[in-house]
Amino acid sequence: MTTSVRWSIPLILLAITLPNPSETVAESPAVFTLSIRFEESPDTAPRWRHPEANALESVRIDLIQSDEVRASFFADMRSRGRMSWEASPDTIAPFTFDIDLSDASGIYPGPCTVRASRWGFLSQETEVNLERGGSAELSAILARDPLFPTIVSPRLTSAVTRLAGDSLIVEIDADRAVQGWSASLSTEHFSRPLKVLRAEYGRWMIRHEAEPGWCLLVQIPPDTPEELYDLQVSNSLGTASQPNAVNVLLEYPDPIYLAGNFHHALDSHRISVDGEIASLFRETVNVIHPAFYANVDDIGYEDERVIARIADAASRYLDVPYFGGLGNHDRGGIADYGHYPHEPYPDQPMSIEYYRHYFGTRYQSRDIGPLHIVLPYCPDQWETHAVRPDQDRWLKEDLLTHKRSGLRLFMCHHLTWWHRDGEPWQITDLLDEQYGLDLVLLERAHRTDDGTIHRGPVPTYYGGLAKSPELELVGLLEISKLVPDDPRLGKGIIESQPPIGKVAVDSALAQTNYSTAVEKEERLPTCDTYVANGYLVRDCTLRKFEVTYAVPGTDRSGPSAVFNQGTETALSAMINRDPGDNPIVIQGGRLKFVMASGTYAVEGGEIIQQVDSDDQARTIVYVKTDIGHPNTQVTVRPAN
């Protein structure tokens, strides 16, 4: 999903077409070169912008012909194979990205619309004429979207999950004089209006009732399809949008799955947004359909290029909420291939403004059925070894308020609550029984001289669930309610929460109290099992799936990007898993078939909904199926 915010401040995009007169237009892919130079408009640059980083070194380029996106490129420094982000020591250097269309299938000579878009900036389109042997030089000066910061919550980085028919609060950073409120939800194929039940302005209204702003109480229509939606909010200033901000379900799943990868997986220079990340999200995460995808970050560096890269991948390819847990590197400095400087410290105003701009607020929590997820602001723990008073108060109040929730999950990049040489490094007393914390999801443990982790009496999962730099693995937590004489209880079970410094799992892990990357990969065929507050929690690592599509009765087959595009009336999907993979059966997985308009039946699964696109040209068929090992096939055909 993408955001499309319109505003009166222009993005300037100039095109100069340079055809080769010796060539003629032919009905074949164009031999053509685009050279695009990106600069940020100085009129809209914020004061916290890093003086050496060009935010537009992460931009999405779409080439549109006949009202269809024929080719798409993510233009960033790392996509050019560089080992680091290079910055001028004196000024922000323009970023030039070259595109060779010689091998771009689907592109043909003739008129073409070039669209440049980037999270937090205004998108713009310009027309070029593609002629064989020609080239075009585009100069793009992009302006920031002035309405981008207005939606404080929910956001791409903090989606809310609700059942169809439920209501939710939308926090808006806007003046009292703003009026004329309306809101809606949208996907690539269809949209639904939201009913504004109440719009209230107050001096202490947003960001944990600490700042002035608006709270909108909006209701989701009862017939809203299950989907992850973009949120649009309109008022007298215009329309603001946040992609992937509202997750609507028909019912809460049982079991609940959480999927994730370690912190540097999404920003690595080795990983492509449209390659490895797209494949992991489309063919594995979306198919498992977890309650959310966790990336316990340490990836931001207050570097806008990195957060834009992750935002593009999540909004374009992910069908479930994205949650991050900020880490000690998520502040100050410019991302580079080595280790990073940590200036400025998070107490400095520029750092706080940066995170308010992109995350809405520094800390928050979310509820998904019986699961309560706490998303704290972790960077300040690194330098001070204690959360600041405002967050400490909020954390304790939040956990106490939600003590009756089924499970309370604390998610962060790092959390230090052990002892070293008799000196306590405990960040907070949240482990006290009065707060009822059940699970902790971290990426790593810092400041452990002897390698011993004392995690307290709470099951703690390290490594971001799966430490797979090439995104060949994904980590999985399966959470389900215990039943009497539960047959799943067996080897590896922690019968009760372990005491400090001990863990009662199998012998391979008995000495460490947490799972390292090597250990998790070696134990792929098995899952570790825990009991927490009446719930069974299985910690598993899976190899990435491969999903192929085929048209029944023909020899036509290929990826979703080719066949699952709304033109077929019958389509089969095969979910293939590595023969050596963990054989766990994923219950209630999802496949989304984009079919030609019609009514459909399914083989190998259960249709939970069929939704017509707003233009009535396509029908989106949502299928639920258990994902077995080594493969699972689902076929959608016309109902009659």
C-alpha positions as CSV (number, residue, x, y, z in Angstrom):
1,M,0.0,0.0,0.0
2,T,1.1,3.5,-0.6
3,T,0.2,6.9,0.6
4,S,-1.1,9.6,-1.7
5,V,-1.3,13.1,-0.1
6,R,-1.9,16.1,-2.2
7,W,-0.9,19.7,-1.2
8,S,-0.4,23.0,-2.9
9,I,3.4,23.1,-2.5
10,P,4.8,21.8,-5.8
11,L,7.4,19.2,-6.4
12,I,9.4,20.3,-9.4
13,L,10.2,17.6,-11.9
14,L,11.7,18.7,-15.2
15,A,12.1,16.3,-18.1
16,I,14.4,16.6,-21.2
17,T,13.9,13.8,-23.8
18,L,17.0,13.1,-25.9
19,P,16.0,10.7,-28.7
20,N,18.4,9.1,-31.2
21,P,17.1,10.2,-34.6
22,S,18.6,7.1,-36.3
23,E,16.1,4.9,-34.3
24,T,12.4,4.4,-34.9
25,V,9.6,3.4,-32.5
26,A,9.0,-0.3,-32.5
27,E,6.6,-2.6,-30.7
28,S,9.2,-4.0,-28.3
29,P,10.7,-3.2,-25.0
30,A,12.4,0.2,-25.1
31,V,16.1,0.6,-25.1
32,F,16.1,3.7,-22.9
33,T,18.0,5.4,-20.1
34,L,16.6,7.6,-17.3
35,S,18.9,9.7,-15.2
36,I,17.1,11.3,-12.2
37,R,18.7,13.9,-10.0
38,F,17.0,14.3,-6.6
39,E,17.2,17.3,-4.3
40,E,15.1,18.5,-1.4
41,S,13.3,21.8,-1.5
42,P,15.0,24.1,1.0
43,D,11.7,25.7,1.7
44,T,10.3,22.7,3.6
45,A,13.4,21.2,5.2
46,P,13.0,20.8,8.9
47,R,15.5,22.2,11.4
48,W,16.4,18.7,12.6
49,R,17.4,17.5,9.2
50,H,20.9,16.1,9.4
51,P,23.4,18.5,7.7
52,E,25.1,15.7,5.7
53,A,22.2,13.4,4.7
54,N,20.1,13.7,1.6
55,A,16.8,12.3,2.6
56,L,16.0,11.7,-1.0
57,E,18.6,8.9,-1.4
58,S,15.6,6.6,-0.7
59,V,12.8,7.3,-3.3
60,R,10.3,5.1,-5.1
61,I,10.2,5.5,-8.9
62,D,7.2,4.1,-10.8
63,L,6.9,4.1,-14.6
64,I,3.3,4.3,-15.7
65,Q,1.9,3.5,-19.2
66,S,-1.8,2.9,-20.1
67,D,-2.7,3.8,-16.5
68,E,-0.7,0.8,-15.2
69,V,2.6,0.7,-13.4
70,R,4.8,-1.1,-15.9
71,A,8.1,-0.9,-13.9
72,S,9.1,0.1,-10.4
73,F,12.5,0.9,-8.9
74,F,13.6,1.8,-5.4
75,A,16.3,4.4,-5.9
76,D,18.7,4.5,-3.0
77,M,22.4,4.5,-2.4
78,R,22.4,0.9,-1.3
79,S,20.6,-0.3,-4.4
80,R,23.6,0.9,-6.3
81,G,25.8,-1.6,-4.4
82,R,27.7,0.8,-2.3
83,M,29.1,-0.4,1.0
84,S,28.1,2.8,2.8
85,W,26.1,5.9,2.8
86,E,28.4,8.6,1.4
87,A,27.8,12.2,2.5
88,S,29.5,15.4,1.7
89,P,31.3,17.0,4.7
90,D,30.1,20.5,3.8
91,T,26.6,20.2,2.2
92,I,23.9,17.8,1.2
93,A,24.9,16.5,-2.1
94,P,22.2,15.9,-4.8
95,F,21.5,12.2,-5.5
96,T,21.5,11.0,-9.1
97,F,20.0,7.6,-9.9
98,D,20.4,6.0,-13.4
99,I,17.8,3.5,-14.7
100,D,18.5,1.3,-17.7
101,L,15.2,0.1,-19.2
102,S,16.7,-2.3,-21.7
103,D,15.7,-5.3,-19.7
104,A,12.5,-3.8,-18.2
105,S,9.7,-6.1,-19.5
106,G,6.4,-4.4,-20.0
107,I,7.9,-1.0,-21.0
108,Y,7.2,0.0,-24.6
109,P,8.1,3.0,-26.7
110,G,5.8,6.0,-26.4
111,P,4.4,8.2,-23.6
112,C,5.3,7.3,-20.1
113,T,4.5,8.9,-16.7
114,V,7.4,8.9,-14.2
115,R,6.2,9.1,-10.6
116,A,8.5,9.9,-7.7
117,S,7.2,9.2,-4.2
118,R,8.7,8.9,-0.7
119,W,7.2,8.5,2.7
120,G,6.8,12.0,4.2
121,F,7.2,13.9,0.9
122,L,4.7,15.0,-1.7
123,S,4.7,12.7,-4.7
124,Q,4.8,14.1,-8.3
125,E,4.4,12.9,-11.8
126,T,5.9,14.0,-15.1
127,E,5.6,12.9,-18.7
128,V,8.4,11.6,-20.9
129,N,8.4,10.1,-24.3
130,L,10.3,6.8,-24.6
131,E,12.0,6.4,-27.9
132,R,14.4,3.5,-28.8
133,G,18.0,4.5,-28.2
134,G,16.9,7.7,-26.3
135,S,17.4,8.9,-22.8
136,A,15.9,11.4,-20.4
137,E,17.4,13.6,-17.7
138,L,15.0,14.4,-14.9
139,S,15.6,16.9,-12.1
140,A,13.4,16.3,-9.1
141,I,13.1,18.8,-6.3
142,L,10.9,17.2,-3.7
143,A,9.0,19.1,-1.0
144,R,8.0,17.6,2.4
145,D,4.3,17.0,3.0
146,P,3.2,19.6,5.5
147,L,0.4,17.4,6.7
148,F,2.6,14.3,7.3
149,P,3.2,14.9,11.0
150,T,-0.5,15.6,11.8
151,I,-1.6,12.0,12.3
152,V,0.2,11.2,15.6
153,S,-1.5,7.8,16.1
154,P,-2.0,5.3,14.5
155,R,0.9,5.2,12.0
156,L,2.8,2.9,9.7
157,T,5.1,2.1,12.7
158,S,2.3,1.7,15.2
159,A,-0.8,0.3,13.5
160,V,-3.9,-0.4,15.6
161,T,-5.8,-3.7,15.2
162,R,-9.6,-3.7,15.6
163,L,-12.6,-5.9,14.7
164,A,-15.0,-4.8,12.0
165,G,-17.6,-2.6,13.7
166,D,-15.2,-1.5,16.4
167,S,-14.2,2.1,17.1
168,L,-10.7,3.6,17.5
169,I,-9.0,6.9,18.6
170,V,-7.1,8.9,16.0
171,E,-4.7,11.5,17.5
172,I,-4.2,14.6,15.4
173,D,-1.6,17.4,16.0
174,A,-3.6,20.4,14.7
175,D,-4.8,23.8,16.0
176,R,-8.1,24.4,17.6
177,A,-9.4,26.3,14.6
178,V,-9.3,23.3,12.3
179,Q,-12.8,22.0,11.4
180,G,-14.6,19.8,8.9
181,W,-13.4,16.4,10.0
182,S,-13.8,13.2,7.9
183,A,-11.8,9.9,7.7
184,S,-11.6,6.8,5.6
185,L,-9.7,3.5,5.1
186,S,-8.3,2.4,1.7
187,T,-6.3,-0.4,0.1
188,E,-4.9,-0.7,-3.4
189,H,-8.3,-2.1,-4.6
190,F,-11.1,-0.7,-2.4
191,S,-11.9,1.9,0.3
192,R,-14.3,2.3,3.2
193,P,-15.5,5.4,5.0
194,L,-15.1,5.8,8.7
195,K,-17.9,7.4,10.8
196,V,-16.6,10.3,13.0
197,L,-18.4,9.8,16.3
198,R,-16.6,12.6,18.1
199,A,-13.9,15.2,17.4
200,E,-12.6,16.8,20.6
201,Y,-9.8,19.4,21.0
202,G,-8.0,19.8,24.3
203,R,-4.9,21.3,25.9
204,W,-3.8,18.0,27.2
205,M,-5.1,15.6,24.6
206,I,-2.4,13.8,22.5
207,R,0.9,12.0,23.2
208,H,-0.2,10.5,26.5
209,E,-2.4,13.6,27.4
210,A,0.8,15.8,27.5
211,E,0.2,18.1,24.5
212,P,-2.7,20.0,22.8
213,G,-4.4,18.5,19.9
214,W,-7.4,16.6,18.6
215,C,-8.8,13.2,19.4
216,L,-11.2,11.7,16.8
217,L,-13.3,8.8,17.8
218,V,-14.1,7.0,14.6
219,Q,-16.1,3.8,13.9
220,I,-15.2,1.1,11.4
221,P,-18.3,-0.1,9.5
222,P,-19.4,-3.6,10.5
223,D,-19.2,-4.9,6.9
224,T,-15.5,-3.7,6.5
225,P,-13.4,-6.5,4.9
226,E,-10.5,-8.0,6.8
227,E,-7.4,-6.1,5.6
228,L,-4.5,-3.8,6.5
229,Y,-5.6,-0.3,5.5
230,D,-4.1,3.1,4.8
231,L,-5.7,5.8,7.0
232,Q,-6.9,9.1,5.5
233,V,-8.0,12.0,7.7
234,S,-9.4,15.2,6.1
235,N,-10.1,18.6,7.5
236,S,-10.1,22.3,6.6
237,L,-6.3,22.1,6.0
238,G,-6.4,19.2,3.5
239,T,-5.9,15.4,3.7
240,A,-3.3,13.5,5.6
241,S,-2.5,9.8,5.2
242,Q,-0.6,7.1,6.9
243,P,0.0,3.8,5.1
244,N,-0.7,0.4,6.9
245,A,-2.1,2.2,9.9
246,V,-5.4,0.3,10.7
247,N,-5.6,-3.5,10.7
248,V,-9.2,-4.8,10.6
249,L,-10.0,-8.4,11.5
250,L,-13.2,-10.4,11.3
251,E,-12.2,-12.2,14.5
252,Y,-9.0,-12.5,16.6
253,P,-7.0,-15.5,15.7
254,D,-6.2,-18.6,17.8
255,P,-3.4,-19.3,17.9
256,I,-1.7,-15.9,17.5
257,Y,1.5,-15.8,15.6
258,L,4.3,-13.2,15.9
259,A,7.0,-13.2,13.2
260,G,10.2,-11.2,13.1
261,N,13.8,-10.8,12.1
262,F,16.9,-9.4,13.7
263,H,17.7,-5.7,13.6
264,H,20.0,-5.1,10.7
265,A,18.0,-7.4,8.3
266,L,16.1,-4.7,6.6
267,D,18.7,-1.9,6.3
268,S,21.6,-4.1,5.2
269,H,23.4,-2.9,2.0
270,R,23.2,-6.6,0.9
271,I,19.4,-6.7,0.9
272,S,17.2,-5.3,-1.8
273,V,13.8,-3.7,-1.0
274,D,12.3,-5.2,-4.2
275,G,14.3,-8.4,-3.9
276,E,14.9,-10.2,-0.6
277,I,12.7,-8.0,1.6
278,A,9.7,-8.2,-0.9
279,S,10.1,-12.0,-1.2
280,L,10.2,-12.5,2.6
281,F,7.1,-10.3,3.2
282,R,5.0,-11.5,0.2
283,E,5.8,-15.3,0.3
284,T,6.4,-15.9,4.0
285,V,5.2,-13.3,6.4
286,N,1.9,-12.4,4.6
287,V,1.2,-16.1,4.2
288,I,1.8,-16.9,7.8
289,H,-0.4,-13.9,8.6
290,P,1.0,-13.1,12.1
291,A,-0.6,-10.5,14.4
292,F,2.4,-8.3,13.5
293,Y,5.9,-8.4,12.1
294,A,8.6,-7.5,14.6
295,N,11.9,-5.8,13.8
296,V,13.6,-4.9,17.1
297,D,15.3,-2.2,15.2
298,D,18.6,-0.5,15.9
299,I,18.3,0.6,12.3
300,G,17.2,4.2,12.4
301,Y,20.4,6.2,13.3
302,E,18.2,9.3,12.9
303,D,19.0,8.7,9.3
304,E,16.0,9.5,7.1
305,R,17.3,7.4,4.3
306,V,17.1,4.2,6.4
307,I,13.6,4.8,7.8
308,A,12.3,5.6,4.3
309,R,13.8,2.4,3.0
310,I,11.9,0.4,5.7
311,A,8.7,2.4,5.3
312,D,8.8,1.7,1.5
313,A,9.2,-2.0,2.0
314,A,6.6,-2.3,4.7
315,S,3.9,-0.1,3.0
316,R,4.5,-1.8,-0.4
317,Y,4.8,-5.5,0.5
318,L,3.6,-6.2,4.0
319,D,0.0,-7.1,4.7
320,V,0.3,-7.2,8.5
321,P,1.3,-4.4,11.0
322,Y,5.0,-3.5,11.4
323,F,6.2,-2.9,14.9
324,G,9.8,-1.8,15.8
325,G,11.7,-1.7,19.1
326,L,14.1,1.2,18.9
327,G,17.7,0.5,20.1
328,N,20.9,2.2,21.2
329,H,21.9,3.1,17.6
330,D,18.5,4.6,16.8
331,R,19.7,8.1,17.5
332,G,22.2,10.4,16.1
333,G,24.9,9.8,13.4
334,I,24.7,8.8,9.8
335,A,24.4,5.1,8.9
336,D,27.6,3.7,7.6
337,Y,29.0,0.2,7.1
338,G,30.9,0.2,10.3
339,H,29.8,1.1,13.8
340,Y,28.0,4.4,14.3
341,P,28.4,7.6,16.3
342,H,25.7,8.1,18.9
343,E,25.4,11.9,18.9
344,P,23.1,13.7,19.6
345,Y,21.9,12.0,22.8
346,P,18.2,11.5,23.0
347,D,17.6,14.2,25.5
348,Q,18.5,16.8,22.9
349,P,15.6,18.6,21.2
350,M,16.5,17.7,17.6
351,S,16.5,14.0,18.4
352,I,13.1,14.1,20.0
353,E,11.7,16.1,17.1
354,Y,13.0,13.6,14.6
355,Y,11.2,10.7,16.4
356,R,8.0,12.7,16.9
357,H,8.0,13.4,13.1
358,Y,8.4,9.8,12.0
359,F,6.9,7.8,14.9
360,G,4.3,10.2,16.2
361,T,5.2,9.6,19.8
362,R,8.2,7.9,21.4
363,Y,6.4,5.2,23.3
364,Q,3.0,3.5,23.1
365,S,1.2,0.2,23.4
366,R,-1.2,-1.8,21.3
367,D,-3.8,-4.5,21.9
368,I,-4.5,-7.5,19.6
369,G,-7.0,-9.8,21.1
370,P,-5.6,-11.2,24.4
371,L,-2.2,-9.8,23.6
372,H,-1.0,-6.4,25.0
373,I,2.2,-5.1,23.3
374,V,4.3,-2.4,25.0
375,L,6.5,-0.5,22.5
376,P,8.9,1.7,24.6
377,Y,11.5,4.2,23.6
378,C,14.7,2.2,24.3
379,P,17.6,4.4,23.2
380,D,17.7,6.5,26.4
381,Q,18.3,3.3,28.4
382,W,21.8,2.9,26.9
383,E,23.3,6.1,28.3
384,T,21.3,6.6,31.5
385,H,20.5,2.9,32.4
386,A,17.1,4.1,33.4
387,V,14.1,5.2,31.5
388,R,13.3,8.9,31.9
389,P,10.6,9.7,34.5
390,D,7.8,10.4,32.1
391,Q,8.2,7.0,30.3
392,D,8.8,5.1,33.6
393,R,5.5,6.4,34.9
394,W,3.7,5.6,31.7
395,L,5.1,2.1,31.5
396,K,4.0,1.2,35.0
397,E,0.5,2.7,34.5
398,D,0.1,1.0,31.2
399,L,1.0,-2.4,32.5
400,L,-1.2,-2.0,35.6
401,T,-4.2,-0.8,33.4
402,H,-3.8,-3.9,31.2
403,K,-3.1,-6.4,33.9
404,R,-6.2,-8.4,33.1
405,S,-5.0,-8.9,29.5
406,G,-4.1,-12.4,28.6
407,L,-0.4,-11.8,27.9
408,R,1.7,-8.6,28.3
409,L,4.6,-8.5,25.8
410,F,7.5,-6.0,26.2
411,M,9.3,-5.4,22.9
412,C,12.6,-3.5,22.7
413,H,16.0,-3.7,21.0
414,H,17.9,-4.2,24.2
415,L,17.0,-4.3,27.8
416,T,19.5,-4.7,30.6
417,W,18.3,-6.1,33.9
418,W,21.1,-8.2,35.1
419,H,24.0,-7.5,37.5
420,R,27.7,-7.0,36.8
421,D,30.3,-7.1,39.6
422,G,27.6,-6.6,42.1
423,E,26.4,-3.4,40.4
424,P,22.8,-3.4,39.3
425,W,22.1,-2.7,35.7
426,Q,18.4,-3.2,36.1
427,I,16.7,-0.6,34.0
428,T,13.3,-0.7,35.6
429,D,11.4,-2.8,38.2
430,L,8.9,-3.9,35.6
431,L,9.7,-7.5,36.5
432,D,8.0,-7.0,39.8
433,E,4.9,-9.3,40.0
434,Q,2.6,-6.3,40.5
435,Y,3.0,-5.3,36.8
436,G,2.3,-8.7,35.4
437,L,4.8,-8.7,32.6
438,D,4.7,-12.1,30.8
439,L,7.0,-12.1,27.8
440,V,10.0,-10.0,26.6
441,L,11.1,-9.8,22.9
442,L,14.6,-8.3,22.4
443,E,17.3,-8.3,19.8
444,R,20.3,-8.6,22.0
445,A,21.8,-8.1,25.5
446,H,24.3,-5.4,25.9
447,R,27.0,-5.0,28.6
448,T,27.5,-8.7,29.4
449,D,31.2,-9.1,30.2
450,D,31.0,-12.9,31.0
451,G,28.3,-13.7,28.5
452,T,25.9,-14.7,31.2
453,I,22.4,-13.3,30.9
454,H,20.3,-13.0,34.0
455,R,16.9,-12.2,32.6
456,G,14.7,-12.3,35.6
457,P,11.5,-14.3,36.0
458,V,10.1,-13.6,32.6
459,P,10.6,-15.7,29.4
460,T,12.8,-13.5,27.2
461,Y,13.4,-14.1,23.5
462,Y,16.7,-12.8,22.0
463,G,17.9,-12.5,18.5
464,G,14.9,-10.7,17.2
465,L,13.3,-14.2,16.7
466,A,15.6,-15.0,13.8
467,K,19.1,-13.7,13.2
468,S,19.3,-14.1,9.5
469,P,21.2,-11.4,7.7
470,E,20.2,-12.6,4.3
471,L,16.6,-13.0,5.3
472,E,16.6,-16.8,4.6
473,L,15.0,-17.4,8.0
474,V,12.1,-15.9,9.9
475,G,11.4,-16.3,13.6
476,L,8.0,-17.3,14.9
477,L,6.2,-17.2,18.2
478,E,3.0,-19.3,18.4
479,I,0.8,-18.2,21.3
480,S,-2.3,-20.2,22.3
481,K,-4.4,-20.8,25.3
482,L,-3.6,-23.9,27.3
483,V,-6.2,-26.6,27.6
484,P,-6.5,-29.3,30.3
485,D,-4.1,-32.2,29.7
486,D,-2.7,-30.2,26.7
487,P,-1.1,-32.8,24.4
488,R,1.4,-30.2,23.2
489,L,3.2,-30.2,26.5
490,G,6.4,-32.1,26.2
491,K,10.2,-31.8,25.7
492,G,11.5,-28.3,26.2
493,I,8.7,-27.1,28.4
494,I,9.3,-24.6,31.1
495,E,6.7,-25.7,33.6
496,S,6.8,-22.3,35.4
497,Q,8.7,-19.1,34.9
498,P,12.4,-19.7,35.4
499,P,14.3,-18.1,38.4
500,I,17.0,-15.6,37.7
501,G,20.0,-17.1,35.9
502,K,18.3,-20.4,35.0
503,V,16.3,-21.8,32.2
504,A,14.8,-25.3,32.0
505,V,15.0,-26.0,28.3
506,D,16.8,-28.8,26.5
507,S,20.4,-29.5,27.2
508,A,21.7,-27.6,24.1
509,L,20.5,-24.3,25.6
510,A,20.7,-25.1,29.3
511,Q,23.8,-23.1,30.0
512,T,22.9,-19.9,28.1
513,N,19.4,-18.9,29.0
514,Y,18.9,-17.5,25.5
515,S,19.1,-18.6,21.9
516,T,22.0,-17.5,19.7
517,A,21.8,-17.4,16.0
518,V,23.7,-20.6,15.5
519,E,21.7,-22.5,18.1
520,K,18.4,-21.4,16.5
521,E,19.5,-22.4,13.0
522,E,20.8,-25.8,14.3
523,R,17.4,-26.6,15.9
524,L,15.3,-25.7,12.9
525,P,13.3,-29.0,13.1
526,T,12.1,-28.2,16.6
527,C,10.4,-25.5,18.6
528,D,11.1,-24.5,22.2
529,T,7.9,-24.5,24.3
530,Y,7.1,-22.3,27.3
531,V,4.1,-21.7,29.6
532,A,3.3,-18.1,30.5
533,N,0.1,-17.0,32.4
534,G,-2.0,-19.9,31.1
535,Y,-0.7,-19.6,27.5
536,L,1.5,-22.0,25.6
537,V,4.3,-20.2,23.7
538,R,6.3,-22.0,21.1
539,D,9.5,-20.3,19.8
540,C,10.3,-21.6,16.3
541,T,12.6,-20.7,13.4
542,L,11.4,-21.3,9.8
543,R,13.1,-21.1,6.5
544,K,11.6,-18.7,4.0
545,F,8.7,-20.1,1.9
546,E,8.4,-20.0,-1.9
547,V,5.0,-19.4,-3.4
548,T,4.3,-20.0,-7.1
549,Y,1.2,-19.3,-9.0
550,A,-0.2,-21.3,-12.0
551,V,-3.2,-21.1,-14.3
552,P,-5.0,-24.5,-14.0
553,G,-5.1,-26.4,-17.3
554,T,-2.2,-24.5,-18.8
555,D,1.6,-24.5,-18.6
556,R,1.5,-20.9,-17.4
557,S,3.1,-20.4,-14.0
558,G,5.2,-17.8,-12.2
559,P,5.3,-15.4,-9.3
560,S,2.5,-13.4,-7.8
561,A,3.7,-10.2,-9.5
562,V,2.9,-11.7,-12.9
563,F,-0.2,-13.9,-12.4
564,N,-2.0,-12.6,-9.3
565,Q,-3.0,-9.3,-10.9
566,G,-6.7,-9.4,-11.5
567,T,-6.8,-10.9,-15.0
568,E,-7.3,-14.6,-14.3
569,T,-10.6,-16.4,-13.6
570,A,-8.8,-19.5,-12.2
571,L,-5.6,-19.6,-10.3
572,S,-3.6,-22.0,-8.2
573,A,-1.0,-21.2,-5.5
574,M,1.6,-23.6,-4.3
575,I,3.3,-22.9,-0.9
576,N,6.6,-24.7,-0.9
577,R,8.7,-25.2,2.2
578,D,12.3,-26.4,2.4
579,P,12.4,-30.2,3.0
580,G,14.7,-29.6,5.9
581,D,12.6,-26.9,7.4
582,N,10.8,-27.0,10.7
583,P,7.7,-29.1,10.0
584,I,5.4,-27.1,12.2
585,V,1.9,-26.7,10.7
586,I,0.9,-23.0,10.6
587,Q,-2.8,-22.7,11.4
588,G,-5.0,-20.2,9.7
589,G,-2.5,-18.9,7.1
590,R,-3.7,-16.5,4.4
591,L,-3.5,-16.3,0.6
592,K,-5.0,-13.3,-1.2
593,F,-6.0,-13.9,-4.8
594,V,-6.6,-10.9,-7.0
595,M,-9.0,-12.3,-9.7
596,A,-11.1,-11.0,-12.6
597,S,-14.5,-9.8,-11.4
598,G,-16.7,-12.7,-10.4
599,T,-17.8,-15.2,-7.7
600,Y,-15.4,-17.9,-6.7
601,A,-15.0,-21.2,-4.9
602,V,-11.8,-22.7,-3.4
603,E,-10.1,-26.0,-3.2
604,G,-7.6,-26.6,-0.3
605,G,-8.8,-23.8,2.0
606,E,-11.7,-21.7,3.2
607,I,-12.9,-18.4,1.6
608,I,-13.3,-15.9,4.4
609,Q,-14.4,-13.0,2.2
610,Q,-14.7,-12.0,-1.5
611,V,-14.4,-8.2,-2.1
612,D,-15.0,-6.4,-5.3
613,S,-12.6,-3.5,-6.2
614,D,-14.1,0.0,-6.3
615,D,-13.9,0.0,-10.1
616,Q,-15.7,-3.4,-10.2
617,A,-12.9,-4.8,-12.5
618,R,-11.5,-7.2,-9.9
619,T,-12.6,-9.5,-7.1
620,I,-10.1,-10.1,-4.2
621,V,-10.6,-13.5,-2.7
622,Y,-9.2,-14.1,0.8
623,V,-8.5,-17.7,1.6
624,K,-7.6,-19.2,5.0
625,T,-5.6,-22.4,5.0
626,D,-3.4,-24.4,7.3
627,I,0.2,-24.4,5.9
628,G,1.6,-27.9,6.0
629,H,5.1,-29.3,5.3
630,P,6.6,-29.6,2.7
631,N,3.9,-27.9,0.5
632,T,0.3,-26.7,0.5
633,Q,-1.8,-26.1,-2.6
634,V,-4.8,-23.8,-2.9
635,T,-6.9,-23.3,-6.1
636,V,-9.5,-20.7,-6.8
637,R,-12.1,-21.2,-9.5
638,P,-15.4,-19.7,-10.6
639,A,-18.2,-20.8,-8.3
640,N,-20.5,-21.9,-11.1
